[in-house]
Amino acid sequence: MGGLEPEGDYAYRGVDERCRFNRSEVAVQIDGAVSLSSDEQKIAAYLVKHGGVSVAFNAEASIMGYQGGVVRLSHEECNPEEPDHAVLLVGFGAEAGVPFWIVKNSWGADWGEAGYFRIFRGGNTCGIADNAVSAVVN
């Protein structure tokens, strides 16, 4: 199907660029993809067993001015049916009893919490669980 080059080959630059894919630089072979259930407990279990999960969600209403903390918005404040940005779920946790996802963004290490943000886990905040997919790697 294809492959992925090391992350260092695609450092965030903040500009549109052509794909520089070089088949000889592939670090991981992609054999397929799997769509996951929107059940956040099942997504968390998959993440523990297989690693990062790609998701699309409504970023415009949720993280444009993010500086830290756990994003927790109602569906009225952040429509889950309007995904406009893709990110990578890399972990989860809880702080003061509030469960959250740890999410890697693509806007560089100077944004958010060193390039990451946290968003409430359990309420499909901003549609974070509606479009979860993962690569099947070789």
PEMO-V88761 format. One record per residue. N is the residue number from 1. RES is the residue in three letters. PHI is phi in whole degrees, 0 to 359 (* if undefined). OMEGA is omega as a letter, one per 30 degrees, with the letter a starting at -180 (none if undefined). Layout:
n=<N:N>
res=<RES:RES>
phi=<PHI:PHI>
omega=<OMEGA:OMEGA>
//
This chain:
n=<1:2:3:4:5:6:7:8:9:10:11:12:13:14:15:16:17:18:19:20:21:22:23:24:25:26:27:28:29:30:31:32:33:34:35:36:37:38:39:40:41:42:43:44:45:46:47:48:49:50:51:52:53:54:55:56:57:58:59:60:61:62:63:64:65:66:67:68:69:70:71:72:73:74:75:76:77:78:79:80:81:82:83:84:85:86:87:88:89:90:91:92:93:94:95:96:97:98:99:100:101:102:103:104:105:106:107:108:109:110:111:112:113:114:115:116:117:118:119:120:121:122:123:124:125:126:127:128:129:130:131:132:133:134:135:136:137:138>
res=<MET:GLY:GLY:LEU:GLU:PRO:GLU:GLY:ASP:TYR:ALA:TYR:ARG:GLY:VAL:ASP:GLU:ARG:CYS:ARG:PHE:ASN:ARG:SER:GLU:VAL:ALA:VAL:GLN:ILE:ASP:GLY:ALA:VAL:SER:LEU:SER:SER:ASP:GLU:GLN:LYS:ILE:ALA:ALA:TYR:LEU:VAL:LYS:HIS:GLY:GLY:VAL:SER:VAL:ALA:PHE:ASN:ALA:GLU:ALA:SER:ILE:MET:GLY:TYR:GLN:GLY:GLY:VAL:VAL:ARG:LEU:SER:HIS:GLU:GLU:CYS:ASN:PRO:GLU:GLU:PRO:ASP:HIS:ALA:VAL:LEU:LEU:VAL:GLY:PHE:GLY:ALA:GLU:ALA:GLY:VAL:PRO:PHE:TRP:ILE:VAL:LYS:ASN:SER:TRP:GLY:ALA:ASP:TRP:GLY:GLU:ALA:GLY:TYR:PHE:ARG:ILE:PHE:ARG:GLY:GLY:ASN:THR:CYS:GLY:ILE:ALA:ASP:ASN:ALA:VAL:SER:ALA:VAL:VAL:ASN>
phi=<*:166:199:238:272:301:304:301:287:230:299:295:239:75:223:288:220:283:296:252:306:231:306:287:260:298:264:221:272:263:257:167:216:227:271:259:299:276:288:294:292:290:297:299:296:297:301:298:280:241:100:313:235:282:222:245:206:275:279:304:275:239:236:302:252:298:232:157:91:260:288:220:234:283:294:289:282:213:297:289:267:234:293:218:204:251:216:237:288:240:183:204:190:210:223:52:80:260:286:212:267:259:234:269:265:249:260:92:288:278:264:58:261:57:93:243:215:241:225:309:251:126:239:51:305:58:80:302:256:283:229:277:221:216:281:264:253:255>
omega=<a:a:l:l:l:a:a:l:a:l:l:a:l:l:l:l:l:l:l:a:l:a:a:a:a:l:a:l:l:a:a:l:l:l:a:l:l:l:a:l:l:l:l:l:l:a:l:a:a:a:a:l:l:l:l:a:a:a:a:a:a:a:a:l:a:l:l:a:a:l:l:a:l:l:l:l:a:a:a:a:l:l:a:a:l:a:a:l:a:a:l:a:l:l:a:l:a:l:a:l:l:a:l:l:a:a:l:a:l:a:l:l:a:l:a:l:l:a:a:l:l:a:a:a:l:l:a:a:a:a:a:l:l:l:l:a:l:none>
//
